[in-house]
Amino acid sequence: MKKISLYIHIPFCKKKCFYCDFVSYEGVEEMVIEKYFQALYEEIRAYRTLLNGNYSIETIFIGGGTPNYVDVEYIEKLMQVINDSFDVQADAEITMEANPNGHATEEDMSRYKRAGINRISLGLQSADDKLLAEIGRSHCFEDFRHAFAAARSAGFDNINIDLIFGFFEQDQQAFYDAVGYVIETGCEHVSAYSLKLGEETPLYEVYMERGFDLDDEDWADRQMHQYVCDALQKNGYMQYELSNFAKEGYACKHNLNYWNIQEYIGFGVAAHSYKDHARFFNTSSIEQYLEDIKINASAIEEIEQLDVQKQKEEFIIMGLRKIKGIEIDEYNRRFGSDFLADYSKEIAYLTEAKLLENDKKNVWLSEEGRDFANIVMMEFIAEINY
Ligand code: SF4
């Protein structure tokens, strides 16, 4: 039986953060939430025939948005619908993202756990209340401490904490203190993202009005990145992807499936899927999503069939995100060609420039190369497109 992952998008938040460009809605009426979940259940059930008997579910990721913003019942029912519809492996990794001030009491966390969720990803982002307010987060540090303690008391033994850095004029010491706090919690996994500010976000407008040149902050961003990498590694967290760190045995299987270009099905508004070398994109309009599901139980707006060239590009880009890099044997097996021969020129000059390293089994970004990851990745794509 083949393995596959599921992603479920819950597009509701208490309040829209100023830097957010995910598909999520604030202040939505209960009636819309109710309709959305009914549609989601229908969309999931419609996949029963396609997946059953052929696939077992290896990982599930309930993301958003803020999945713990909606009443816990919706998530319990969602898990029930998934379990009734598919063959979910007994040891499947099942993650739910949660915000500290959503439904996050010990009782709520126990209910998520009983529903089958076994990994919680908590958004701390910063331990500095001043910065949290400036970037429009609706929680404070104290909320996080309660939510983390509640998740532990409910028995979650696999918790990720999200951090973001790279805000303009960010207090670096406060960030370093936050890293220290995260280590103290003893959480199993940390995602530390460098801010990528979309032009459509309110914070981008604020920065522009204040005349900030975002490139000026690059060095501070790199300093914070280096700090978080060093501090986490010294404390038993292995960096296994550009922004992700885990204690041994706790790397996120779901995200590894993305980086290893494995198949997954996405449900909900704006969700993507990857199956049989094609990417499927659901509509990003919630009204359209509800309408489409009502008519034919599917909200796919676009399908992109990837040719071999594009498959190679994705394999290389995603592979280079992993610290261990691209697995050469896997490339050769998938594409029936020789990676080291296909890219001998690029490998030679990127190695000469000390941006890439290889041991004939894997090819990975050097420490310096990680700071120029996008540039290195583009080198491989440029060749493919010629
Ligand atoms: S909680 Fe997450 S998804 Fe919701 S607005 Fe903030 S950043 Fe966006």
Residues whose N, C-alpha, C, O or C-beta is under 5 A from the ligand:
A	BS01	SF4	C13 K15 K16 C17 C20 F22 S24 G64 G65 T66
